[in-house]
Amino acid sequence: MVFSHRMAALAAVVVIPLGIAATSYALTDSPEAPKVPPKVELESGSPSAAPTPTGTSSTPTPTSTPSDEVVSRPPVSDDDDDDDGPGDDG
């Protein structure tokens, strides 16, 4: 009789987590593969964006580059009113 109770407890310890895992696996959605567009178009400023007609020169348009402008830091100010406690002299 004791042997059957031990077997039942062992079976419950093994079967219950496996049942939970199987149910969780069965209820999850499988993600679809990402869809890749069949054709990728570049911006119009690209040198190879459009073929040129015969007899015309192909000069690539220069793209604008960001300038090396230096921006100064904002002034530091202590506007924090969170430190107004009972021991502050403010």
N, C-alpha and C positions, 0 to 999 in steps of 0.2 A: 504494500500500500504506500509506503514511504517512497519507494522507487518511482511509482507512477506520479506522485506529487512533484518529485524532483524533475522528472522528464517534462511534466506540464509546465513547470516554471522555466526550465531551460528552453522549451519550445516557445514560450511567450516572450522570453528575452530576445530570441533570435527572430521570430516571425513578426512581431509587432514593428520593430524598426524597418525590417525589409518591406513590410506592407506599406508603411508610411513613405519610404523611398520610392517604391513602385508607383504609388498613387501620385506623388509629387512629380515624378518623371512623366507619367501619362498625361497630367494636366498642364504641363508647360507647353508654351507655344514655341515652335521651332522658327527661328528668324529666317527670313528669305534672303537669298543672296543679293548683294547690292547690284543695282542695274546700272550698267555703264552706257552712256550715250554713244550711239554709233559714230557720231562725228563731233569732233571738238573744234570749235571756232575760236581763233585768237582775236585780240582787239584789232581795230582797224589801223592802228599806228604801227603794226608789225611790218617789217620789210617784206615778208613773204605772204602777206595777207591776200593779195590779188595779183594774178599775172598781168603783166603790162602788154598792151597791144604791140604788134610788130612795128618797128620804126620809131618808137618813143624811148626815151632814156629812163632808166629806173634809178631814181635817187631816193634813198631811204630818208624818211623824215626824222630829224633828231628828236629824241624823247626828252622831256624836261626832267632834270635831275633836282633833287632837293638841295636847297642852299645850305651852307654851313653857318647859318645864323646862330649866334650865341645869345641865349636868353638868360637874363639875370634872375637870381632867385628872389622870391617874394620876401619882404621883411618879416622877421620873426617877432611875434607879439604874444604876450601871455594874457589871453582873454579867457582863460579857463577859470570858471567860477565854481568848479567842483570841489575846490579845496577850502571852501568856507565852512569850517567846523567850529566847535565851541572854543577851541584853543587858539584860533587865528586872530591876529590883530589887524583886521582889515576893514 
